[in-house]
Amino acid sequence: MAPSAVDVKNEPKAADLAALTAEFDGTLRFYLNGTKVVLDDIDPEATVLEYLRGIGLTGTKLGCGEGGCGACTIVVSQFNPTTREVYHASVNACLAPLVSLDGKHVITIEGIGNTKRPHPTQERVAMGNGSQCGFCTPGIVMSLYALLRNNDAPTEHDVEEAFDGNLCRCTGYRPILDAAQTFSVKKGCGQAAANGGCCMDKTNGAANGANGATTNGTNGENGVAGKQNGGGCCMENGNGPAKGGCCMDKMKDDQPIKRFTPPGFIEYNPDTELIFPPQLKKHEMRPLAFGTKKKTWYRPVTLDQLLQIKSVYPQAKTIGGSTETQIEIKFKALQYPVSVYVGDIAELRQYKFNDDHMEVGGNVTLTDLEKLCETAMEHYGPARGQVFEGILKQLKYFAGRQIRNVGTPAGNLVTASPISDLNPSLWGANAVLIAKSATEETEIRMSQFFTGYRKTALPPDAIIASIRIPVTAAKGEFYRTYKQAKRKDDDIAIVTSALRVKLDDAGMVQESNLIYGGMAATTVSAKSAEEYLIGKPFAELDTLEGVMSALGRDFDMQFSVPGGMASYRKALAFGFFYRFYHDALSALNGKNVDKQAIDEIERELSTGKIDHQSAQKYELEVTGKSNPHVAALKQTTGEAQYTDDIPQMKNELYGCWVLSTKARAKILSVDYSKALDMPGVVDYIDAKDMPDEEANKFGPPHFDERFFAEGEVFTAGQAIAMILATSATKAAEAARAVQVEYETLPCVLTMEEAIEQESFHPVYREIKKGNTEEAFKNCDHVFTGKVRMGGQEHFYLETNACLAVPSPEDGAIEIFASTQNANETQVFAARTCGVAANKVVVRVKRLGGGFGGKESRSVILSSVVALAAKKTKRPVRCMLTREEDMLTMGQRHPFLAHYKVGVNKDGKIQALDLSIYNNAGWTFDLSTAVCERAMTHSDGCYSIPNVLVRGRVCKTNTVSNTAFRGFGGPQGT
């Protein structure tokens, strides 16, 4: 039976709702690690990660909560009744809704092996030194496992690409890749720029065929890379079997592929893998409905059911991969009373190749769209398939594999992000959206779809059923896509674009689409530049100049534009068209082609070598010998226990910070009443719960910081209170409900402001050697300037976590903490609890990374959690969210230095005068020592006879910065 509907505006009559959902079931059925699971009356807001960790499968970790780090990676296997195949998708459990699992097989790190019988992937990552802190390792293993389940003979390139959604903060990727590559099959020398194949696949020339694809110095109608001028494969020294071709051409198509298993490793045999449950191949996909007083969640299985629900609830949130919805719920605290999961509607995942376009269902996954684009390129040929090549290029760098496995083009479109990678590509191709509602079907052109910031022309009761993507003309049409981000893989765009022109036989521009993302509040077209191009001779350089001028009018961005980087973004927009112009000009065999602007710079396969010969024998026997650490196999199998993996205790409470939202302000009032009235909320603690005023202070030796703010806050993110509830979710909701009234005060935010206002912590350091004043008079050249280094987040994969368990005897307390400083954890917990230090026992099993970030400031959390446990006489747990951790725990210090350097004609440095400033934040923490280290490193490797170095510690209304690996040394040098 369907659940009771939640209260929403314009709710239909109960009879209408009952008729709509009478056949909907309320039972979720799936398999977990080979075992059948049946769940009734589930929480519709629960994620897969919450469910797994709640039943004790803690090998799947929470790292970021937004699908960016891959620590929560699991494998979700699903049977396709049309192809009769099973696909094993790596998925971010932190984003995946629990209700999405119906009819699927979920495989976690615990399901593939253990320390007694490890899976080959687990063993090789462990024995290959692929783990250090180990917090990210289960996710990395599962990404590799998903690859092997879909392709048991992957290429080296396939292996490397499998990890584009996984982050590792401490191991370094080389040992991980080395271990993973033992499963790969070599199919080329690995030096190809784009795909890791043979070096002969590199494209060095600019001439091409009709489609404008660059080739190896040859012309041809198909644009296929030639080998005539390549010089032969690097592995054959130019003597490859195909007239200078690739060494791998020797292999016959019917030759069996053999994988080499390194000595001592378990051989990988795909036939021994966990089978896909046969019962799921017969599983009947039934419409589902789950609900609580707050929310109702529907899972229709036909398009008609979906459209009926949308007709009743036009404002219902339509969810495909939940990659954006979960972010909105978590970071924006948005609530959707009615949600509809559309991931299991087969009608929305169809595709068809027509003569002049490809039509794809709006809910195909981005991974499926990648495959369809590859097929379309073959189906339509190089010239007519340019659009699909361009879309494929953008999809390669669209988030990580885990996101692409569940994300959909329709979801990306309706999100209407102004920096979307996909939306400009579809608009540039003149794609048409087929929108369907219960009453009509309409066509929406991409040029009319985006109406404002994250707003579209899609009617509230409609969905994007399919997308028609036109092909390019066989002659005279050119289409390219571009993206620039801060890093190549798995990053949002700064600017993205899709550029298309169509020429007549005389080379005059008939049509033009110049579409950009990241240049306005929506995806936009450069209208002035498009209009200028029409009727112009494309190959004339004057046309290029005219377009550049028009683009300047289209994108006259102010420096205050949201997102900043106005000049850089304008330069990117110009640069993309410049590249496009010369690429198309090259295809037309035009003159004055800038060849350097055409080719992509693609990284080759990662390689590395170990020089054993230079090492002394004794170094390889003891200190230099490569030995896996003792917990490696525990980490790769998910058995290694971290602080938040400790099983939940009886009567356990969860804490959540109430943090300041102001940089500096007086606290006029704090109202906890609304929070305390919420279900599951038990209590709160703040400064009034401290035994005395001194107990609220920490930060030796100055003790200038407070656990809880008292009357005034000095930085955004300063703790005001902690809410205690029966679950982490309830605690977080209640913390948001606490109402704090402020009176804003003037604040200092930058080092420049601190210097101008002389806002310094009371410390001054100076190093003096020789006489710089006299030395500068005798120098042949004197240079002055300033150097700036920004801060850096530690981003340990495991955020700060703590569990405090009170004892009924003598006020004793036991603390489990992810800290680098067990001593101060004990000392300050004893102070806040008002007991002797010997009554506090601190246990540190292991850390999921630290790098100095858990050295001094981890006591903020552990001391407060200990106080909460004492007050409530119940165990209290808290693991900070990534945002809370970054707000409260500090980063690497930003530095600013003003220098004066004197040198002689022979290039020798004679004098250095240096003023160094670091941004301490609002308290000292370890800033003085960091500044001193920077000062002593400032002369680097040079012996300078005359030196004067001054060090000042800036006091700003920002979070206090702290220790970070290097501890001022990197900034100083």
N, C-alpha and C positions, 0 to 999 in steps of 0.2 A: 504494500500500500504506500501511496505517496505521503510525505510528511505534511504536517500543517504548515500553511503558508505563513511567512513572516508578514509583519505589518509594513506595507509600503503605500505610498500615495496612489490613488486611483486603483486600489486593489479590486479585481473583478469579483463577482459574486462567487460564493463558495461552490455553488452548483457548477459554474463554468470551469472553475479550477479542478474540481473533482472529475468532470468529464474529460478534461484535457489529460490528466495524469492517472486515470483509473488503472491503466495497464502498467504503470511504472512500478518497478521493483525497488525494495529498500535494502537489498543484500548485495554486498560486494564479494566477488569470488575471483581469486587469483592464486598463483603458485609462488611460493617463496623458497628458493634454494631446493626445489624439487618437492616441497611439501604443500599440500592444498591448504588454503586459508579461506575461511568464510567469515565475513564481518557484517554485523547488523548494526544499524543506528550509529554509524560513524559520525565523527565531527567533520562537517563539510569543509571546514577551514584547515584541516590537518594536512601537512605535507608528508611525503614519503619518508623524509629524514626524521621527522618527529615520530612517526610510527615505528620505524626501525630502531631508533635509539630507545624508544619507550618500551620495546619488548626485549631489550638487552643486546641487540646487534649493534654494538658501539664501534665496530671497525669502520663504519661509515662516519666521517667527521664533518663537523661544521667549521668552515674556515672563514667564509665571507658572507654567506647568506644571500648572494645575488648572482650565483652562477659564474663567477669570475676566476675562482682558484682551482676548482676541480677536486677538492678534498672529499667532497660528498659523492663522487662518481659511483654509480651502480650500473648494472646492465639490465635493460628491460627487453625481453624477447617477445615477439609477436608473430603470429601466423597470418600470412596473407592468403586468403582462400582463392584469390584470382590467380596468383603466380604459383601457388602451392609451395611457397618458400617461407622460411623463418628468418627474420632479420633481428640481429642482436644490437640494440642501440645503447651506446653509453649515454647516460642521462644524469643531470644534476638533481640529486634527491632533495636538495634544499628548496628547489623551485617546483618540483613535480607534485601536483595534487594527489593525495591518496586515492581519490575517486577515479583517477585516470588509469588505475592498475587493473580494472576489471577485464578478465579474459587474457591476461598477460602473465608471463613468467618473470619474476624478479630475482636477480642473482646478485648477492652481495659478496664482499671479500671473504666472509666466513663460509660461503657456500661453495667455494672452489678449492679450498684446501686449508690445512692447519699445520702447526709446527711438526707434527708427527708424520703427516702425509701432505707435504706442500704441493701445490700446483707448480708446473715448470716455470710459469711466469713469476710466482712468488719466490721460488728458490733462486732463480737467476738474478733477479733484482737484489736479493739479499746477498748472495755470494759475490755479485759483481760490484759491491759497495755502493749500491744505488740508494741507500737511505742513510740519513744522519739523525735528525731529530725524529723522523719517521711519521710525522703527523700527516704529511701529504701523500705518503707512500701507498696506502690502500687505494686511493683514487687513481694514482698513476698505474698501479697494477691492473685495476679494473679497465682502464682505457686500453691498455695493451691486450687484456683478455678479450675485450669486445672486438678489437681488430682481428685477432686470431680466430674468433668464432665465425666471423664473416669471410675471412680469407686466410686459410692456413698456410699460404705461401706468399706472404707479403713481400714487396720490394723494400729496399732500404728507405726509399722515399715514403712509401706507405707507413712505415714504422715511425719515421720522424713526424709525419703529419698527424699521426694518431694522438700526439700529446699537445696539440695546439690549444686545448682547453684546460691544461693542467699547469699549475705553478709549483715550483720548488724554491724555497728561500735559502736553504743552507747547503744542500748536497752539491749543487751544480749539476747541470744536465748531462755532462759527458758520461759519468758512470751509469746513469740511468739509460742513456741511449746505447752505450756499449752493451749493456745487459740485454736490452730489447732487441738489438740488431742480431743477436744470436739466433733469433727466430726468422730473420729475413732471408730471402733468396736473391742473390746478386744477379741483376739483369742488365748491367751496364757498368761503366767505370765510375758512375756516381758523380760525374763532373758536369752534368747538364745544368744550365742555369735555372731552368724552370721546373723540372720534374724529377731530377735525380737520376736520369737515365744515362745515356752515353754522351761524352763530350762532343760527339759529332752532331748532336741535336742542338747545339748552341746556334744562335742566330747572330751572325756577325755582319751581314750585309744589309743594305737598305732596299734593294730592289725586290719586287714582289709580283704576285699575280693580281688577278682582278679584285681580290678581297682586301688587298692592302696589307697582308701579313708579311712581316719581315722574314727574309730568308738568308741563307748562307752565301750571299753574293750572287745569286742566280735569279733569273726571271722565269716565271712559269705561271700558267693559268690557274693552277691549284694552290699556289703559294706554299708548296711543301718545301721544308728546309732541305737544301741541297748539301752535298758532301764534296763537290768538286774542288773547292778551295780550302777545305777544312784541314788538310794536312794529315789526316788519318787519326785513328783513336790513340789516346795517350798511352793505353795499355799495350799497344802494338807498335809504338814508335812510328806511326804512319804506314805500317805494313799490314793493316787489317785486310781480311779476305775479300772485302767488297770494294776493291780499288781505293784503298784509303778509308774504308768504312770502319764500323765498330767491330771490336774483337768479339762481341757477343753474337755477331751475325753467324758465327760458326755453329751456334746451337740450332738444331733442327726443331721444328714445331712439335714433333711427336716425341722428343727426347724427354724422359721423365725428369722432373725437378727433384733434386736431392738437397736436403738441408743438412748442414754440418752441425752436429751436437758437440759442443766443447767437452773435453774430458772431465769426468766427475759430475756432470750435470744430468738431471733426469731428461730423458728423451721426450720430446713433445709428440703426442699421438692424438690427433683430432678425434679419433674414434672412441677415445675414453672420456670425452667431455660429458658433462651433465646434460642429459637429453632434454629436449623440449617435451613437456608432458603431453602424451597423445590425447588426453582428454581435452586439452585446450584447442586441438585441431577441430574438435566437434562442438566447441563452446558456442552456445547461442548468445549472440549479443542482444541483451534486453535493455529497454530504456530503464534508467535508474533515477531515483530521487532520494535525496537525503536532506534533512532539515533540523534546525534548532530554532529557538525564539529569535535569534539574531539573523539567521541566514538560511536560505534554501538553495540547494544545488541540484541541477538537473543534468542528466546525461542521456540525451536522445540518441537514437541510432539511425534515424532516417531524416532526410531533409524536410519532409512534411511535418514531422514532430517538432523539429527545431523552429520552423516558421510559425507553427501554431503557438509555441511558447513565446516567441518574440512578439506575436500579435497581442498576447495577453500582457506580457511584460516588455514593452518597447525599450525600457532602460536597463534591462538585464544585461549583465556583463558576459559577453561571449568570449570563451577562453579556448585557445587551441593548445599552445605549449606552456602557457602560464609564465613565460619568461619575463613579460612586462608586468602582468597583473600582480605577481608576488612582490615585485619591487615596489609597486604603488601601495600595496597593503602595508609593507614593512617600513618603507622610508617616508611615505606621505600620509600614513595612517588612514588611507581611504577604505571605506567600507562599501561592499556591494551586497545588498540584501538578497538579491537573486542573481545567481551565476549559472551559465549554461556551458557545459563542456562539450565541444564539438569534435574532439579528436578521433572519435570512432564512427563518424558518418562517412560511409564509403563513397557516397555520391559527391562529396566535396574533395575527393582525392583522385578523381579521374583525370585523364589527359587524352589529347587527340592531336595528331599532326594533320593539319589541313594544307591546302596548296599554298596559301599566302599567310598563314599564321599557325602558331601552336596555341592550343587552348589547354590551360591547366586548372585544376580545381583550386579554389582559394585556400584549402586546408592541406594541400600536399606539404610535406615537411621540406625545409630548406635543403636537407640532404637529398631528398628525392628530386627536388628541383635541380640540384647540381647534376644528378645523373640524367635527368631529362634534357638539360642543356647540352650535355655531352652527346646524347643520342641525336638531338636536333642538329648539332653541328655536322654530324655524319649524314643525317637525312637530307638536309637542305644544301650541303656543300659549303665550302669556305666563303664564297661571296655572299650567298643568301643567308648564311648562318652567323653573320657578324654580331647580331644582337645577342645571340645565345653565348657566344664567346665572351662578350662584354659582361653579361650577367654572371657567367661562371667565374670570371676574374674577380668580380666584387664578392661573390659568395665565398670564395676561397679565404678571404680575410674577414668574413662576417662572423664576429664572435668566435667561439670555439666549437669543436665538433659536438659537444654535449648540447649546446644551444641549437645548433643546426639540426640535430636529430629530432627536435620537438617543435622548434619555431616554424612559423608558416608565413607565406607571403601576404595572405589576407590580414593576419595579425599585425604584420609590419606596416601594412598600408593604413589600417584604421588607427594605429598608434600615432601615426602622422608626425613622427619625430623629424625635426628640421635637419638632423644630421644622419638620417637613415642612409645606409649604403644602397639599399634596393630600390627605394622609391624614385630617385632620379633615373635609375637605369630603365625602369618601366615607363616613366614619362618620356624619356628620351627616345624610346622605341615606339611611341604613340600607342601604348597598350590601352585596351578598353576593358573596363571592369563590368562584369555582369552581376548586377545586384538583384536579389530576389527577396520578396516578402510574401506573406500569405495571400496577397491580393494582386501583385503585379511583378513583372520582370522588367528591369530598366538597364540601359547601357549608360555608363558614366565614363567620359573620356578623362584621362589622367590630368589634362590641362584644366579641368573643371573640378577636380576632386578635393584639393586642399583649400579650405576656406579661411583658415586662421591658425594660430598656434595650437597644435594638437586638435584641430577641428577639421571635419570633412563634410562632404556633401552626401554621405551615406544616410538615408532615412533611418530613424531610430528603430523601426521595426523590421529593417532589412539586414541582410548579410551579403558579403561578397562571395557569390557562389563559384565564380570562375574568372580567369583572366585571359584575355586574348592578346597574344604577343605577336605582332606582325614580323615577317621576315624582311630583310633588306633586298633591294633590287639586285639583279645579277650583274648590273653594270652601273657605275656612276654614283653609287651610294656608299657612304662611309659612316661607321658608328664605332665609337670608342667610349670606354668608361675609365674613370680615374678616382683615386682616393689618396688622401694624405692624412695620416694619423701620427700620434707621438711614437708609436711603435708599429711594426709591420703587421703582426698577428694579434688577433683578439683585442682590438682596441676601437673605440668610437672614433669617427672621422672628425677632423678639423674642418676640412672641406671635401666634398665628394661631388662628382659630376658625371653626366652622360651627354655626349656631344654627337650630333648627327647632321650630315648635310646630304642633299641629293642634287646631282648635277644633270643638266641636259647634255646632249651630244656635243654642244659647243663649249662645254665647261662652265656654263653659267649656273648659278645657284638657283634651284627651283624651290627647295624646302630646307628649313634649318630648325633644329631643336638644340638649344644650348641650355641645359638644365643643371641647376646647382643645388646642393645641400650645404648647410653651414654658412649661408650668406644672408639669411633672413629668418624670420620666425617660422617660415614654412619652406618646403622645397619650392624653388622658384625658377622661372625661365628668365633669361637675360633678353628681355623683349626688344630693347633698342638694338642690341647686337644682332638678334635674329632678323629684325626688319631691315637692318643695314645690309645684311648678306644677300637678301633676295634680289636677283637680277644682276649680281656682281660676278665678274670673272674670278673664280675661286683661286686660280693659280697665280694671280697677280699679287705681288707683295704689298701693293697699295691696299688690297683688300684686307690683308692681315693688319695693317696699321689702322685701318678704319674700324675693324672689329675691336681692336684694343681700346680705341678711343670710346667706342660705344659701351664696352664693358665698364669703363671708368664711370660712365653716366649711370649704368644699371646698378653698380655697386659702390655708390658714394657713401661708404660706411663711416660713421662717426667713431671717434676713439672711445666713446663711452658705450659702444654697442655691447649688448649682453654677450658674454663669452670672451670679450676682449680680443686681442691680437688682430685688430682691424687691418693694419698694413700687411701683415703676413697673410691673412685670409684673402685680401685683394690680390696679392702677388700670386697666390696659389690659383685663384680663378683665372688670372691672366696666363699663368704658366700652363695650366691644363689646355687652354685653347691653343697656345703656342705649340705644344706637343702634338695636339690633334691636327693642327694645320699642316705641320711638316710631315706627319705620318701619312695623311691623305695625299699631300703633294708628292711624296715618295712613290705612292701607289700609282700616281698619274705620270710618273717619270718626269716630274717637273724639275726646274732648275733651282739652284740656291737652297737645296735641302739641308737642313741642320740635322745631320745624322745622329749626333750625340743626344738630341732631344727625344729621339724616337724610342729607343730600346728601354725596356724595364731593367732595373738592377735587381736581380733575384739572387738570393743567397743559395749557395750550393749545399750539398749534404755536409753535415758536421763531421769533421775528422779530427783525429788526435793521435799522437804517438808517444810512447814511453821510451826514454833512453836508459836502458839498463846498463849499457857499457860504461857510461861515465860514473856510475855509482861504485863505491867501494864494496867489496864482498860482504864485510860486516854490516854495512847499511842494509843490504838486502836480506840479511839473516835475522836482524832484530828490529832496529828502528825503522828501516825502510821497507820492511816486508808488508805486502798487502794482505791484511787479515780482516775479514768481515767482523764488525763489532758484535758483541754477544747477544744484543737484542734485535739484530737485523731481521731474523726470521719471524720474530714476534711482530715486528712492525709490518712486514709484507703480508702477513696473514691476518692482520687486524687484531691480534691477541694482546698487543702491547697496550697497557691501560694508562690513560692520561687522567688528569684530575676530574674532568666532567664525565669520564667513563665509569666512575665509581657508581655502583648500583644505588638507586634511590633508597633512602632510609625511611623508616616509619615516622610519620608526622613531619616529614621534611618540608621546609619552606624555601621559596625562591626570592631572592632580592633583586630589585631593579632601581638604579639611580634615578633621582630627580636632580637634573643638572641645570645650571644657569644657562639662560639663552642670551644674556647680555655680557658685553666685554667688561663693563664696570658699572655698577649701579647699587643704590641702597635697596635693601629688601624691606618693603613697607608691610607686606603681609604674606603669609603662606596658608592656604586653605586646603586642608586634607579631606574635608567632609565628603566631597563627591567620590574621591578615590576609596575612602573607607566603606562607603555604601555599596561598592561593587562586589559581585559574587566572588568568593575565594580570597578576598583581601583580609588579612589578619591584623596587621599592625604597621607601624612605620617607626623609624628611628631618625633622629637628627641631633644637633649639637646639645640639646637639653638632656639627652640620654647619657652623655659623658659623665664619668665620676666627678670630674672637676675641670676647670678651664684648661689646666696644663695638659690633661689627657687628650684634648682636642688638637694638640700641636704635634707636628712631626717635621722631619727634614733636618737631621743633624748635619753640621754642628750648630746651625743657626736657629733651628726650630721655628722657621718663619712661615710655615704652611699649615693649613687647617684641614682636618678630615671633613668637617662640615662648615659651611659658611655661617658666620655670625654677624648679622646686621648688614653686611655688605659683601658683594661678590666682586672679584678682581679679574675674572676671565670667563669667557664663555666655556662651559663644560665644567665649572667648579661645582662640586657636590653640595647640594642643599639638604637632601634627605635620601633615605632608601625605603622603598615600599616593600613590604613582605606579604607574599601571597602563596597560595597552594600550587601554583604553576608559574613557569617563566612567562607564558603568554599573558596570564591574568595580572601578574606583577607589572609587566610592561604597559598594558592598557591602563592600569590604575595610575602608574607614574605619569602618563600623559594627561591624566585627569586632574592632577594636582595644579591648583591655580596659584601662581606667584605674581604678586604685584610689585613692580619695580619703580624706582626713580632713577632715570638714566643720568650718569655722571660722565665728565670728560675722560677720554681714554687715550692711551699711547699704544699704537699697534705695530709700528715699524721701527727699525734701528735708526733710520734717518730722523724720525720724530723724536726718538729717545735722545739722540745726540743734540738735536736742536733745543730740546727742553731740558737737557742735562738730567735725564731720568736714568740714573745708574744705580746699581746695587753698590753698597759702600765697600768697594774693593778696587784697588789700583795696583797693577803690577808693571815692573819695568826691568828690562835687561839692557845693560850698557857695557859697551866694549870700545875702547879707543875714543876718538874725538870726531864725531860725524860732522860737526859744524865746520871744523877746519878742513876735513877731508873733502867735503863737497867743493870747497873753493879751488882745490887743486885737480879736480876731475875734468877730463876732456869732454865728457858728455854726462848730462844729468836728466833723468827721466822721472816723471811723476804720473800718478794715476791712481785708480782704485780697482779693487777686485772684490767680487761678491760670490759667495757660495750659498745656495739655498739649503733649506732643511731637507730632511729625509725621514720617511716613516719606516720604522723597524719592520713592520708587516711580518712578524712571526706568524706562522699559519695558525697556531693555537693562541687565541686571545687570553688575557689574564683570567684565571679561574680560581675559585676557592670553595672549599666545603669545610664548615666549622661544626663540630659535634660537641655539645656540652656534656659534662659529666655531673651527676647529682652530688658528687663528693667534693667538698671544699672549693667549689667554683672552678674546677679544672676544666680545660677545654682542649680538644684535639683538632688541629688544623691541617687539612690537605690543601696544598697550594702549588700553583705553577709559578714558582719564584726562583730567582737566582740568588736570593739573599734570605736564607732560612733564619739566620741569626736575628736580623732586624724584624723579620716577620714575627718571631717570638717576643722580642722586646716590646714592640708597639702594640701587639695584641694584648699583652699583659697590662700595658698602660691604659688602653681603652676599656678593658674589662675590670680594672682595679684589682688585679691579683698579682701575686709574685710570679716572676718569669718561669720558675720551676713548675708552675701549675699549667703551663702552656706547652703542649707537645706539637711540634711542626714536622710534617712528613712531606717530602718531595720525591715522588716516584720518578718522574721524568718530565721534561718540558718539550712542548712542540715549538721549539725555537725561542730565542731570547735576545741575543746580540747586544746585551746591555739594557734593553728596554724593560727587563723584569728585575733590575738590580736594586733600584732605590724606590721606584714609584709603585711597585706591586703591593707595598704595604698599605696603600690607600684602600685597596679592596679587602685584603685579608683582615685588617684591623676592624673595619666596619662590619664585615660579615661575622667576625668573632663577637663583637658587641651585640649584634642582632640575635645570635644564638644564645648569648647570656640572658638577654632581656626576655626572649620568648621561651627559653628552656627547651628549644627544639632545634634539630639540625637545620642549618641554613646554607644554601648553595647559591652561587652566582658565577655565571660565566658571561663576561662582557660581550656585547655585540661588537662587530668590527668598528662601528661608528663610535660607540661609547669608549672603546679602547683608544681610538685615535684622538678623541676629544680630551681624554683625561691622563693619558700615560706619557705624553711628551714624545719628542722626536730628536733627531740629530740637530745640533745647534746651527742655525744660519749664521754666517760670518760676513763681516764687511771690513775691508782693510784699505787704508790710504797709505800709499808708498811713495818713497823718493829714493832712487837708486843712482849712484854715481859710478861711472866706469871710465877706464883709460882707453887710449887708442888701441892698445893690444887686446882689448876685450875683457880684461880682468876687473872684477867688481871691487871697488875701493871703499864704498860706503853704502849703508842701508839705513834709512829712517822709516819706521813702520808703526802705524797706529792700528791696532787690531780691536775690533768690537765683535762680541757675540751676543745673540739674543737669548737671554736666560729665560724670558717669560716673567711671570709675576713673582716668583720666588727664586732663591738661589739654586736649590737642588745641588747638582755637581758642576755647575757652570764655571766656578772659579778654577777648578782643577782642569776642566776642558780648555779654558782660555790659556792657562799656564802651559799645557801641553802644546797648544798651537804656537805659542810664542817660542818655545824651545825648538820647534821644528821649522821655524820660519826661514832659517838660513839654508835649509835643505842640505845638499852635499857640498856647499861652497864654504871656503874659508875666507871670511870677509874681515878685514882688519878693523873696520870701524862700523859699529852696529848700535842702533838705539831702537828698541822695540817697546812699545807701550801697550798694555792690555786693559780694556774696560769691559765691564759686564753690563749690558743694557737691561733695564727694567721696563718691561712692557706688559700690557694687559692681554697676554696670550698665555696658553698653557705652558707650564714650566718644562723646559727641555732637559734632557737627561743624558745618561751614558749611552753611547753607541759605539760599536766596534770601530777602533781607531782612536776614539776618545780625544778628538781635537787634532790628532796628527795629520789626517788627510786635509783638514782645513788649513792647517799651518803651512803645509808644503805646497 
